[in-house]
């Protein structure tokens, strides 16, 4: 876990801006490309809110390629867009800037020396390096790789010397094309570097202990880890590559997936004494006009702490990963990118969503651990702070047990699901398994409609798991029969009928009295498999209440069921992300709460009251107070006024809207105080926070 006090500096990464003249240019047949320049302006302005030390551009600055008559105008426009960052902007070339990598299957002309010279005249050297705070930043021209040109050889010699002379400095490398998309051994395609240059570069990265490699070009997010090097493929500011919409089991977003605006944005990289963190900030395709470039919205740095599993804080609950979360998708062989071969990619958007929400804990089935590829992915993520609860029906046997025990380091806790009448007969096996595993074991009973007494002809088929809150007496009776030494704790299922605050408070008392761990699973589904639970407002209210309770009861475990919408099949319900891996209303609320509350030091006390039809949660911490209204603040006005009066006449509070994207708001919420108490301009779910006390 990185120490906030050891933060060194922050820099920004942008890429694939594809700036083009806003009239008279026909270099793209898609409507969304006409928005690229306005989107780049908004990004340029937004970056300033975070005051990065410098900005790296990963290439494809412009859309018209050098041979087109609008190229020079696009270059001039790009310089104007990023003028505010001129002294801090470091640029490398992409294929739209100097030509495609050498490959006769590709749709545009290959890199040319004269185009490289034009780029260098406009933006400076096509490869470069600089040092800052004992780190070395290296920018590569990689469209030129495998060209056999003197420029390629010169860069290769320079790179070897630059890496070798780092003298113990931490090394970050930046390039346009990713070295690989899914695997270092994959065939060459439109979105990677071909052999032999790929293996050569990977060998250099390994030999010199590069900390991180950043690439653009693909207009989508991917993440890999090879030994201690992290590889990031970054989002675009302009448009999404629509061929990758194949990764999502839902109809494509606007313009066949090209205008899936929530996937656009930039990144901030926080560099610490012992590591780094990448934060993806989404732009939602926001645009700015030319006459707004001088404007700088309100600074974010003193108000938010962007969450990530590498950092303390974040969201105080985990999620059920019911859908495949390491799924490898084979894209159709289809031009203009890959007409002659198939290409594979792993959908890393569920992971990216977990990062932006600050969720580090996930509950997954045993089958994920026994699958070789998924298990390796778990190892990659555990190395950066993720935690996994692995569950299975009954105790694992044979090869599955051997895999579990051999990979105990990947398991935060193991959840054994058993029929109630099998618990006591499994007590000795549970104790043996717990001793061999060396990790906490939690017990969860299976609950099915087969166990219910039938009345008439009505039947509602279901299978669930977990004790109900009223079962604590049953558990106490079990523990009197046998201490169940192989069980560290118990799983409880909280459904739509439970009052969360009073239930959690009671389970906390029981946990302290019994000395056993408690995991609370918040079930968002109905109990009837034919009834859809798709009210996003209801899910938001439940999830925001659980967030507050998670802060107030850190000794308990909390897991939300489910992360991604179940939009077909049985028990249809809303989650925190939709089938495109974009945030739902509840997801937006969690993102805002995690950024504004997740890193605030506790302990927190939590109280819940009703103000009319609204449940209102008040949190009191050592340095700040907060009010969470999961419904509509207009129906909880009296409670908000009481909160402001309690804070004091001179206290300043900020109201942050929940359920909408906070990252694109020009202000850091609405400033409130007791003497000017007004809810005008406020509606819907809201987080109200006092400013940090000294």
C-alpha positions as CSV (number, residue, x, y, z in Angstrom):
1,X,0.0,0.0,0.0
2,X,1.4,3.3,-1.0
3,X,1.9,6.0,1.6
4,X,0.1,9.3,0.8
5,X,2.9,11.2,2.6
6,X,5.4,9.7,0.1
7,X,3.8,11.2,-3.0
8,X,6.5,12.8,-5.2
9,X,4.6,14.3,-8.2
10,X,1.8,13.9,-10.6
11,X,1.9,14.0,-14.4
12,X,-0.9,13.7,-17.0
13,X,-1.1,11.5,-20.1
14,X,-3.3,12.2,-23.1
15,X,-3.4,10.5,-26.5
16,X,-5.1,10.1,-29.8
17,X,-6.6,13.6,-29.8
18,X,-7.0,13.4,-33.7
19,X,-7.4,17.2,-33.9
20,X,-8.7,18.3,-37.3
21,X,-10.0,21.5,-38.9
22,X,-13.5,22.1,-37.7
23,X,-14.7,22.8,-41.3
24,X,-13.5,22.0,-44.7
25,X,-11.7,18.7,-43.7
26,X,-12.9,15.4,-45.1
27,X,-10.2,13.1,-43.6
28,X,-12.8,11.1,-41.6
29,X,-16.2,9.7,-42.7
30,X,-17.6,9.5,-39.1
31,X,-19.6,12.3,-37.5
32,X,-18.0,11.9,-34.2
33,X,-14.6,12.9,-35.6
34,X,-16.0,16.3,-36.1
35,X,-16.1,16.6,-32.3
36,X,-12.4,15.7,-31.7
37,X,-11.0,19.2,-31.6
38,X,-13.6,20.5,-29.2
39,X,-13.0,17.5,-27.0
40,X,-9.3,18.1,-27.1
41,X,-9.9,21.7,-25.9
42,X,-12.0,20.5,-23.0
43,X,-9.3,18.0,-22.0
44,X,-6.6,20.6,-22.2
45,X,-8.5,22.9,-19.9
46,X,-9.5,20.1,-17.5
47,X,-5.9,18.9,-17.0
48,X,-5.0,22.2,-15.5
49,X,-7.4,21.6,-12.6
50,X,-5.0,18.9,-11.3
51,X,-1.8,20.9,-11.7
52,X,0.4,18.1,-13.1
53,X,4.1,18.7,-13.3
54,X,4.1,17.8,-17.0
55,X,1.9,16.3,-19.8
56,X,2.8,13.4,-22.1
57,X,1.0,13.1,-25.5
58,X,1.1,9.5,-26.8
59,X,0.7,10.5,-30.5
60,X,-1.9,10.8,-33.2
61,X,-2.1,14.5,-32.3
62,X,-3.9,15.2,-35.6
63,X,-6.2,13.2,-37.8
64,X,-5.3,14.3,-41.3
65,X,-2.2,12.3,-42.4
66,X,0.8,14.4,-43.6
67,X,0.0,13.9,-47.3
68,X,-3.4,15.6,-47.0
69,X,-3.8,19.4,-47.6
70,X,-5.5,20.0,-44.2
71,X,-2.5,18.5,-42.3
72,X,-0.7,21.8,-41.7
73,X,-3.9,23.5,-40.4
74,X,-4.5,20.5,-38.1
75,X,-1.0,20.9,-36.7
76,X,-1.5,24.6,-36.1
77,X,-4.8,24.0,-34.4
78,X,-3.2,21.4,-32.1
79,X,-0.6,23.8,-31.0
80,X,-3.3,26.3,-30.2
81,X,-5.4,23.7,-28.3
82,X,-2.4,22.8,-26.0
83,X,-0.8,26.2,-25.8
84,X,-1.5,26.4,-22.0
85,X,0.7,23.4,-21.5
86,X,3.4,24.4,-24.0
87,X,6.3,24.5,-21.6
88,X,5.3,21.2,-19.9
89,X,4.1,19.2,-22.9
90,X,6.2,16.3,-24.2
91,X,5.1,14.8,-27.5
92,X,5.8,11.6,-29.4
93,X,4.5,10.7,-32.9
94,X,1.7,8.4,-33.8
95,X,0.8,6.8,-37.1
96,X,-1.4,9.7,-38.1
97,X,1.5,12.0,-37.5
98,X,4.3,10.2,-39.4
99,X,2.7,7.2,-41.2
100,X,1.7,3.6,-40.3
101,X,4.2,1.1,-39.0
102,X,5.8,-0.9,-41.9
103,X,3.2,-3.5,-42.8
104,X,1.6,-3.9,-46.3
105,X,-1.7,-5.1,-44.8
106,X,-2.4,-1.7,-43.2
107,X,-4.8,0.8,-44.7
108,X,-2.5,3.9,-44.8
109,X,1.0,4.7,-46.1
110,X,3.9,3.6,-44.0
111,X,6.2,5.8,-42.0
112,X,8.5,8.1,-44.1
113,X,11.6,9.9,-43.1
114,X,10.4,13.2,-44.5
115,X,7.2,12.9,-42.4
116,X,9.3,12.3,-39.3
117,X,11.3,15.5,-40.1
118,X,8.0,17.5,-40.5
119,X,6.9,16.2,-37.1
120,X,10.2,17.1,-35.5
121,X,10.0,20.6,-37.0
122,X,6.5,21.1,-35.5
123,X,6.8,19.3,-32.2
124,X,10.5,18.6,-31.5
125,X,12.5,15.4,-31.5
126,X,10.5,12.2,-32.3
127,X,12.3,10.4,-29.4
128,X,13.5,12.0,-26.2
129,X,14.1,11.6,-22.5
130,X,14.2,13.7,-19.3
131,X,14.8,13.2,-15.7
132,X,12.7,14.4,-12.7
133,X,12.8,13.4,-9.0
134,X,15.0,10.4,-9.6
135,X,12.9,9.0,-12.4
136,X,13.7,8.8,-16.1
137,X,11.0,9.4,-18.7
138,X,11.7,8.0,-22.1
139,X,9.5,8.8,-25.2
140,X,9.9,6.5,-28.2
141,X,9.1,6.8,-31.9
142,X,7.8,3.3,-32.5
143,X,6.0,3.6,-35.9
144,X,9.5,3.5,-37.3
145,X,10.3,0.1,-35.7
146,X,11.0,-2.7,-38.2
147,X,11.6,-0.2,-41.0
148,X,15.3,-0.9,-41.3
149,X,15.9,2.8,-41.7
150,X,18.9,4.7,-40.3
151,X,16.5,6.6,-38.0
152,X,15.4,3.3,-36.5
153,X,19.0,2.2,-35.9
154,X,20.0,5.6,-34.4
155,X,17.0,5.5,-32.0
156,X,17.9,1.9,-31.0
157,X,21.4,2.9,-30.1
158,X,20.2,6.0,-28.2
159,X,17.6,3.9,-26.3
160,X,20.1,1.3,-25.2
161,X,22.5,4.0,-23.9
162,X,19.6,6.0,-22.3
163,X,18.4,2.9,-20.4
164,X,21.9,1.9,-19.4
165,X,22.8,5.3,-18.1
166,X,19.7,5.6,-15.9
167,X,22.0,4.9,-12.9
168,X,19.3,3.4,-10.6
169,X,16.6,5.9,-11.6
170,X,13.1,4.5,-12.0
171,X,12.2,4.3,-15.7
172,X,8.9,5.1,-17.4
173,X,8.6,4.5,-21.2
174,X,6.0,6.0,-23.5
175,X,5.1,5.0,-27.1
176,X,2.3,5.1,-29.5
177,X,1.7,1.5,-30.6
178,X,1.4,-1.0,-27.7
179,X,4.1,-3.7,-27.9
180,X,1.3,-6.3,-27.6
181,X,-2.4,-6.3,-27.1
182,X,-3.1,-9.6,-25.3
183,X,0.2,-11.5,-25.2
184,X,3.8,-10.9,-26.1
185,X,3.6,-14.1,-28.3
186,X,0.6,-12.9,-30.4
187,X,0.8,-12.5,-34.1
188,X,1.4,-9.0,-35.6
189,X,-1.8,-7.0,-36.1
190,X,-2.9,-3.4,-36.6
191,X,-2.6,-2.8,-32.8
192,X,0.8,-4.0,-31.9
193,X,4.5,-3.9,-32.8
194,X,5.6,-6.7,-35.1
195,X,8.6,-8.9,-34.6
196,X,11.6,-8.7,-34.3
197,X,11.3,-5.2,-32.7
198,X,8.7,-6.4,-30.2
199,X,10.9,-9.0,-28.6
200,X,13.9,-6.7,-28.7
201,X,12.1,-4.0,-26.8
202,X,10.6,-6.4,-24.3
203,X,14.1,-7.7,-23.6
204,X,15.3,-4.1,-23.0
205,X,12.4,-3.5,-20.7
206,X,13.2,-6.6,-18.7
207,X,17.0,-6.1,-18.5
208,X,16.7,-2.5,-17.3
209,X,13.8,-3.0,-14.9
210,X,11.4,-0.6,-16.5
211,X,8.6,0.3,-14.0
212,X,5.8,1.1,-16.5
213,X,5.1,1.3,-20.2
214,X,2.3,3.5,-21.6
215,X,0.9,3.3,-25.1
216,X,-2.0,4.7,-27.0
217,X,-3.3,3.9,-30.6
218,X,-6.1,1.5,-29.6
219,X,-8.4,4.0,-28.1
220,X,-9.4,1.6,-25.4
221,X,-8.1,0.6,-21.9
222,X,-6.0,-2.5,-21.4
223,X,-3.7,-3.5,-18.5
224,X,-0.9,-6.1,-18.3
225,X,1.8,-7.0,-15.8
226,X,4.9,-8.9,-16.7
227,X,7.0,-9.5,-13.6
228,X,7.4,-6.1,-12.0
229,X,6.6,-4.1,-15.2
230,X,3.1,-2.7,-15.7
231,X,1.9,-2.1,-19.3
232,X,-0.9,0.4,-19.9
233,X,-2.9,1.0,-23.1
234,X,-4.6,4.3,-22.6
235,X,-7.9,5.8,-23.6
236,X,-8.3,8.4,-26.4
237,X,-9.7,11.9,-26.0
238,X,-11.5,11.8,-29.4
239,X,-13.4,8.6,-30.1
240,X,-13.5,5.0,-29.3
241,X,-12.3,2.4,-31.8
242,X,-15.6,0.7,-32.6
243,X,-14.2,-2.7,-33.6
244,X,-13.6,-3.3,-29.8
245,X,-17.3,-2.8,-29.1
246,X,-17.3,-6.6,-29.8
247,X,-16.2,-7.0,-26.2
248,X,-19.6,-5.9,-24.8
249,X,-22.6,-8.2,-24.9
250,X,-25.1,-5.5,-25.8
251,X,-25.8,-3.4,-28.8
252,X,-23.1,-1.0,-29.8
253,X,-23.2,2.6,-28.5
254,X,-23.7,5.5,-30.9
255,X,-22.0,5.3,-34.3
256,X,-21.5,1.6,-34.0
257,X,-19.6,2.1,-30.8
258,X,-17.3,4.9,-32.0
259,X,-19.1,7.5,-29.8
260,X,-19.2,5.5,-26.5
261,X,-18.3,8.8,-24.9
262,X,-17.9,7.6,-21.3
263,X,-14.8,5.7,-22.4
264,X,-13.0,8.9,-23.4
265,X,-10.7,10.9,-21.3
266,X,-7.1,11.3,-20.0
267,X,-5.0,9.9,-17.2
268,X,-3.2,11.2,-14.1
269,X,-0.2,9.3,-12.9
270,X,0.7,9.8,-9.2
271,X,4.3,8.9,-8.6
272,X,5.2,7.9,-5.1
273,X,8.5,7.0,-3.4
274,X,7.8,3.3,-3.9
275,X,5.4,3.0,-6.8
276,X,2.9,4.8,-9.0
277,X,-0.8,4.9,-9.6
278,X,-2.7,5.5,-12.8
279,X,-6.1,7.2,-12.6
280,X,-8.3,7.3,-15.7
281,X,-10.5,10.4,-15.7
282,X,-13.5,10.2,-18.0
283,X,-14.5,13.2,-20.1
284,X,-17.8,11.8,-21.4
285,X,-17.0,13.5,-24.7
286,X,-17.3,17.0,-23.2
287,X,-16.3,19.8,-25.5
288,X,-15.0,23.4,-25.2
289,X,-15.1,26.2,-27.7
290,X,-11.9,28.1,-28.8
291,X,-12.7,31.2,-26.7
292,X,-12.8,29.1,-23.5
293,X,-9.2,27.9,-23.6
294,X,-8.0,30.6,-21.2
295,X,-10.5,29.5,-18.5
296,X,-9.4,27.2,-15.7
297,X,-12.1,25.5,-13.7
298,X,-11.8,25.2,-9.9
299,X,-8.8,23.2,-8.8
300,X,-9.5,19.6,-7.7
301,X,-6.3,18.8,-5.7
302,X,-7.5,19.9,-2.3
303,X,-11.0,18.4,-2.6
304,X,-10.7,14.9,-3.9
305,X,-8.4,11.9,-3.4
306,X,-8.8,9.7,-6.4
307,X,-9.1,6.1,-5.3
308,X,-7.1,3.0,-6.4
309,X,-6.4,-0.4,-4.9
310,X,-2.7,0.6,-4.5
311,X,-3.7,3.4,-2.1
312,X,-5.4,3.4,1.3
313,X,-9.1,4.2,1.5
314,X,-11.5,3.7,-1.4
315,X,-14.8,2.0,-1.3
316,X,-15.5,0.1,1.9
317,X,-17.2,-2.8,0.2
318,X,-16.4,-5.5,-2.4
319,X,-18.4,-6.7,-5.3
320,X,-19.7,-10.0,-6.7
321,X,-18.1,-10.6,-10.1
322,X,-20.9,-12.7,-11.5
323,X,-20.0,-12.1,-15.2
324,X,-16.7,-13.1,-16.7
325,X,-14.1,-10.5,-15.7
326,X,-11.1,-11.8,-17.6
327,X,-12.9,-12.7,-20.8
328,X,-10.8,-13.0,-24.0
329,X,-12.8,-11.9,-27.1
330,X,-11.9,-12.9,-30.6
331,X,-12.8,-10.0,-32.9
332,X,-14.1,-10.6,-36.4
333,X,-11.4,-10.4,-39.1
334,X,-12.7,-7.2,-40.7
335,X,-11.1,-4.2,-42.5
336,X,-9.9,-1.7,-42.6
337,X,-7.8,-2.7,-39.5
338,X,-7.5,-6.5,-39.7
339,X,-9.0,-7.8,-42.9
340,X,-6.8,-10.9,-43.1
341,X,-6.6,-12.3,-39.5
342,X,-8.4,-12.6,-36.3
343,X,-7.3,-10.6,-33.3
344,X,-7.9,-11.3,-29.6
345,X,-8.3,-8.9,-26.7
346,X,-9.2,-9.2,-23.1
347,X,-12.0,-7.0,-21.8
348,X,-10.3,-5.0,-19.1
349,X,-13.2,-2.5,-18.6
350,X,-14.6,-4.3,-15.5
351,X,-11.1,-3.9,-14.0
352,X,-11.0,-0.2,-15.0
353,X,-14.4,0.3,-13.4
354,X,-13.2,-1.2,-10.2
355,X,-10.3,1.2,-10.2
356,X,-12.4,4.3,-10.7
357,X,-14.8,3.2,-8.0
358,X,-12.0,2.4,-5.6
359,X,-13.1,-1.3,-5.3
360,X,-10.3,-3.6,-4.4
361,X,-12.3,-6.6,-3.0
362,X,-14.1,-9.1,-5.3
363,X,-15.9,-12.3,-4.7
364,X,-15.3,-15.0,-7.3
365,X,-16.1,-18.7,-7.7
366,X,-13.6,-21.5,-7.2
367,X,-13.6,-22.1,-11.0
368,X,-11.9,-18.8,-11.5
369,X,-9.0,-19.9,-9.3
370,X,-8.6,-23.3,-11.0
371,X,-8.5,-21.7,-14.5
372,X,-4.9,-21.1,-15.4
373,X,-5.4,-17.7,-17.2
374,X,-7.7,-16.3,-14.6
375,X,-5.5,-17.4,-11.8
376,X,-2.5,-15.6,-13.4
377,X,-4.7,-12.5,-13.7
378,X,-5.6,-12.8,-10.0
379,X,-1.8,-12.9,-9.2
380,X,-1.3,-9.7,-11.3
381,X,-4.0,-7.9,-9.4
382,X,-3.1,-9.1,-5.9
383,X,0.3,-7.7,-6.6
384,X,-1.2,-4.2,-6.9
385,X,-3.6,-4.4,-3.9
386,X,-6.7,-6.3,-5.0
387,X,-8.2,-8.9,-2.6
388,X,-10.3,-11.9,-3.5
389,X,-12.9,-14.0,-1.6
390,X,-13.0,-17.4,-3.3
391,X,-16.2,-19.4,-2.7
392,X,-17.3,-22.9,-3.5
393,X,-20.1,-25.3,-2.8
394,X,-18.8,-27.8,-0.2
395,X,-15.1,-28.1,0.6
396,X,-12.7,-28.4,-2.4
397,X,-11.5,-31.9,-3.2
398,X,-8.7,-33.5,-5.3
399,X,-7.0,-31.3,-7.8
400,X,-9.1,-28.3,-6.9
401,X,-8.0,-28.5,-3.2
402,X,-4.4,-28.8,-4.3
403,X,-4.7,-25.6,-6.4
404,X,-6.4,-23.7,-3.6
405,X,-3.7,-24.7,-1.1
406,X,-0.9,-23.9,-3.5
407,X,-2.3,-20.5,-4.2
408,X,-3.4,-19.4,-0.7
409,X,-1.5,-16.1,-1.2
410,X,-4.1,-15.1,-3.8
411,X,-7.0,-15.7,-1.4
412,X,-8.0,-13.1,1.2
413,X,-10.7,-15.4,2.6
414,X,-12.4,-18.7,1.5
415,X,-16.1,-19.0,1.6
416,X,-17.5,-22.5,2.0
417,X,-21.2,-22.9,1.1
418,X,-22.9,-25.9,2.7
419,X,-26.4,-27.2,3.3
420,X,-27.4,-26.4,6.8
421,X,-27.8,-30.0,7.8
422,X,-24.3,-30.8,6.6
423,X,-22.5,-28.1,8.7
424,X,-21.9,-30.2,11.8
425,X,-20.8,-33.3,9.9
426,X,-18.3,-31.3,8.0
427,X,-16.8,-29.7,11.2
428,X,-13.6,-31.8,11.2
429,X,-13.0,-31.3,7.5
430,X,-13.5,-27.6,7.9
431,X,-10.9,-27.5,10.6
432,X,-8.4,-29.5,8.6
433,X,-9.0,-27.3,5.5
434,X,-8.6,-24.1,7.6
435,X,-5.3,-25.4,9.1
436,X,-3.9,-26.3,5.7
437,X,-5.0,-23.1,3.9
438,X,-3.8,-20.6,6.5
439,X,-6.4,-18.1,5.5
440,X,-9.7,-17.1,7.0
441,X,-12.6,-19.5,6.2
442,X,-16.2,-18.2,6.3
443,X,-19.3,-20.4,6.3
444,X,-22.4,-19.7,4.3
445,X,-25.5,-22.0,4.2
446,X,-27.2,-22.6,0.9
447,X,-30.9,-21.6,0.7
448,X,-33.2,-22.9,-2.0
449,X,-36.8,-23.1,-2.8
450,X,-36.7,-26.8,-2.3
451,X,-36.4,-26.2,1.5
452,X,-39.6,-24.1,1.7
453,X,-43.0,-25.3,2.7
454,X,-45.3,-25.1,-0.3
455,X,-48.7,-23.5,-0.1
456,X,-51.1,-24.4,-2.9
457,X,-49.6,-24.5,-6.4
458,X,-47.4,-21.4,-6.1
459,X,-43.7,-21.9,-6.4
460,X,-40.9,-19.4,-7.0
461,X,-37.6,-21.2,-7.8
462,X,-34.5,-19.7,-6.3
463,X,-31.1,-20.6,-5.0
464,X,-29.3,-18.2,-2.6
465,X,-26.7,-18.4,0.1
466,X,-25.9,-16.9,3.5
467,X,-27.5,-16.8,6.9
468,X,-30.3,-14.3,7.4
469,X,-29.8,-11.7,10.2
470,X,-32.3,-13.5,12.4
471,X,-30.2,-16.7,12.3
472,X,-27.6,-15.5,14.9
473,X,-29.4,-17.6,17.5
474,X,-29.2,-20.6,15.3
475,X,-25.4,-20.0,14.8
476,X,-25.0,-19.6,18.6
477,X,-26.7,-23.0,19.0
478,X,-24.4,-24.6,16.5
479,X,-21.4,-23.2,18.2
480,X,-22.6,-24.7,21.5
481,X,-22.7,-28.1,19.8
482,X,-19.2,-27.7,18.2
483,X,-16.9,-24.6,18.4
484,X,-16.3,-25.0,14.6
485,X,-12.6,-24.2,15.0
486,X,-12.3,-24.3,11.2
487,X,-14.7,-21.4,10.7
488,X,-13.4,-17.8,11.3
489,X,-16.8,-16.2,10.4
490,X,-20.2,-16.4,8.8
491,X,-21.8,-14.9,5.8
492,X,-25.1,-13.0,6.1
493,X,-27.5,-12.2,3.3
494,X,-29.2,-8.8,3.4
495,X,-32.1,-8.4,1.0
496,X,-34.6,-5.8,0.0
497,X,-36.7,-6.2,3.2
498,X,-33.9,-5.5,5.7
499,X,-33.3,-2.2,7.4
500,X,-29.6,-2.0,6.6
501,X,-28.5,0.3,9.4
502,X,-30.2,-1.5,12.3
503,X,-29.3,-4.9,10.8
504,X,-25.6,-4.0,10.4
505,X,-25.5,-2.5,13.9
506,X,-26.9,-5.8,15.3
507,X,-24.5,-8.0,13.4
508,X,-21.6,-5.8,14.6
509,X,-22.7,-6.4,18.2
510,X,-22.9,-10.1,17.6
511,X,-19.5,-10.3,15.9
512,X,-17.9,-8.6,18.9
513,X,-19.7,-10.9,21.3
514,X,-18.9,-14.1,19.4
515,X,-15.4,-13.2,18.3
516,X,-16.3,-14.3,14.7
517,X,-16.0,-12.4,11.5
518,X,-19.1,-11.3,9.6
519,X,-19.5,-10.7,5.9
520,X,-22.7,-8.9,4.8
521,X,-23.8,-9.6,1.3
522,X,-26.2,-6.9,0.0
523,X,-28.5,-8.7,-2.4
524,X,-30.0,-6.3,-5.0
525,X,-32.2,-8.9,-6.6
526,X,-35.8,-9.6,-5.8
527,X,-36.6,-13.0,-4.3
528,X,-38.9,-13.8,-7.2
529,X,-36.8,-14.8,-10.3
530,X,-39.5,-13.3,-12.6
531,X,-39.5,-9.9,-10.9
532,X,-37.0,-7.4,-12.3
533,X,-35.2,-5.2,-9.8
534,X,-34.0,-2.5,-12.2
535,X,-34.9,0.7,-10.3
536,X,-31.6,2.6,-10.4
537,X,-32.8,5.0,-7.8
538,X,-33.6,2.1,-5.4
539,X,-30.2,0.6,-6.0
540,X,-28.5,4.0,-5.5
541,X,-30.2,4.5,-2.1
542,X,-29.2,1.0,-0.9
543,X,-25.6,1.2,-2.1
544,X,-25.0,4.7,-0.7
545,X,-26.3,3.6,2.7
546,X,-24.0,0.5,2.6
547,X,-21.1,2.8,1.7
548,X,-21.7,4.9,4.8
549,X,-22.2,1.8,7.0
550,X,-19.0,0.4,5.6
551,X,-17.1,3.5,6.8
552,X,-18.8,3.2,10.2
553,X,-18.3,-0.5,10.7
554,X,-14.9,-1.3,9.3
555,X,-14.6,-4.5,11.3
556,X,-17.3,-6.1,9.1
557,X,-17.0,-7.2,5.5
558,X,-19.5,-5.9,3.0
559,X,-20.0,-7.2,-0.6
560,X,-22.6,-5.9,-3.1
561,X,-24.4,-8.4,-5.3
562,X,-24.0,-7.5,-8.1
563,X,-21.3,-5.4,-9.9
564,X,-22.5,-5.6,-13.5
565,X,-26.2,-5.4,-14.5
566,X,-27.9,-8.7,-14.9
567,X,-30.0,-7.6,-17.9
568,X,-31.3,-11.0,-19.1
569,X,-32.1,-14.5,-17.7
570,X,-33.3,-14.8,-14.1
571,X,-33.3,-12.3,-11.2
572,X,-32.7,-9.4,-13.6
573,X,-31.3,-6.4,-11.6
574,X,-29.2,-3.3,-11.8
575,X,-25.7,-3.1,-10.5
576,X,-22.9,-0.5,-10.4
577,X,-21.9,-0.8,-14.1
578,X,-24.0,-1.7,-17.2
579,X,-23.2,-4.2,-19.9
580,X,-20.9,-1.7,-21.7
581,X,-19.0,-1.4,-18.3
582,X,-20.2,2.2,-18.0
583,X,-21.4,3.4,-14.7
584,X,-25.0,3.2,-13.6
585,X,-26.5,5.9,-11.3
586,X,-25.4,3.8,-8.3
587,X,-22.0,3.5,-9.8
588,X,-21.7,7.3,-10.2
589,X,-22.7,7.7,-6.6
590,X,-20.1,5.2,-5.4
591,X,-17.4,6.9,-7.6
592,X,-18.2,10.3,-6.0
593,X,-18.3,9.0,-2.5
594,X,-15.1,7.1,-2.9
595,X,-13.3,10.2,-4.3
596,X,-14.6,12.5,-1.6
597,X,-15.0,10.3,1.5
598,X,-13.0,7.1,0.9
599,X,-9.6,8.5,1.8
600,X,-10.8,10.6,4.8
601,X,-9.3,9.2,8.0
602,X,-11.7,7.5,10.4
603,X,-13.1,6.2,12.6
604,X,-16.5,7.3,11.5
605,X,-19.7,7.1,13.6
606,X,-22.9,6.6,11.6
607,X,-26.5,7.5,12.5
608,X,-29.6,7.0,10.3
609,X,-32.8,9.0,10.6
610,X,-35.9,9.4,8.4
611,X,-36.8,12.8,7.2
612,X,-40.2,12.3,5.7
613,X,-39.8,9.6,3.1
614,X,-36.1,10.0,2.9
615,X,-33.5,8.0,4.8
616,X,-30.6,10.3,5.8
617,X,-27.2,9.1,7.0
618,X,-25.0,11.3,9.1
619,X,-21.3,10.5,9.5
620,X,-19.0,12.1,12.1
621,X,-15.3,11.6,11.8
622,X,-12.2,13.1,13.5
623,X,-11.7,15.8,10.8
624,X,-14.9,16.0,8.8
625,X,-18.6,15.4,9.0
626,X,-20.9,14.3,6.1
627,X,-24.5,13.8,5.3
628,X,-25.7,11.3,2.7
629,X,-29.1,11.5,1.2
630,X,-29.7,8.6,-1.1
631,X,-33.1,9.8,-2.3
632,X,-34.0,13.5,-3.1
633,X,-32.4,16.2,-0.9
634,X,-35.5,18.4,-1.4
635,X,-37.5,15.9,0.7
636,X,-34.8,16.0,3.4
637,X,-34.4,19.8,3.7
638,X,-34.9,20.0,7.4
639,X,-32.2,17.4,8.1
640,X,-29.7,19.2,5.9
641,X,-30.4,22.5,7.6
642,X,-29.9,20.9,11.0
643,X,-26.6,19.5,9.7
644,X,-25.4,22.9,8.5
645,X,-26.4,24.5,11.8
646,X,-24.5,21.8,13.7
647,X,-21.4,22.5,11.6
648,X,-21.5,26.1,12.7
649,X,-22.3,29.5,11.1
650,X,-18.7,29.9,9.8
651,X,-18.3,26.4,8.5
652,X,-18.3,25.8,4.8
653,X,-19.9,22.7,3.3
654,X,-19.9,21.3,-0.1
655,X,-22.8,19.4,-1.7
656,X,-21.8,16.8,-4.2
657,X,-24.5,15.4,-6.5
658,X,-24.7,11.6,-6.5
659,X,-25.9,9.6,-9.4
660,X,-24.3,11.8,-12.1
661,X,-20.7,12.1,-13.2
662,X,-18.9,14.4,-10.7
663,X,-15.7,14.4,-12.8
664,X,-17.1,16.7,-15.5
665,X,-18.6,19.3,-13.1
666,X,-16.9,22.7,-13.5
667,X,-17.1,23.3,-9.7
668,X,-16.4,21.1,-6.8
669,X,-20.0,20.9,-5.7
670,X,-22.2,23.6,-4.4
671,X,-20.8,25.6,-1.4
672,X,-23.3,25.9,1.5
673,X,-23.2,27.4,5.0
674,X,-25.6,27.7,7.8
675,X,-26.1,31.5,7.5
676,X,-27.1,31.1,3.9
677,X,-28.8,27.8,4.0
678,X,-30.6,27.1,0.7
679,X,-31.3,24.0,-1.3
680,X,-31.9,25.9,-4.5
681,X,-30.0,24.2,-7.2
682,X,-29.9,20.9,-5.3
683,X,-32.0,17.9,-6.2
684,X,-31.8,14.2,-6.2
685,X,-29.2,12.2,-4.1
686,X,-26.5,14.3,-2.5
687,X,-23.4,14.0,-0.4
688,X,-22.8,17.1,1.9
689,X,-19.4,17.4,3.5
690,X,-17.9,19.9,5.8
691,X,-14.5,21.2,4.8
692,X,-11.6,19.5,6.6
693,X,-11.1,20.8,10.1
694,X,-7.6,21.7,11.3
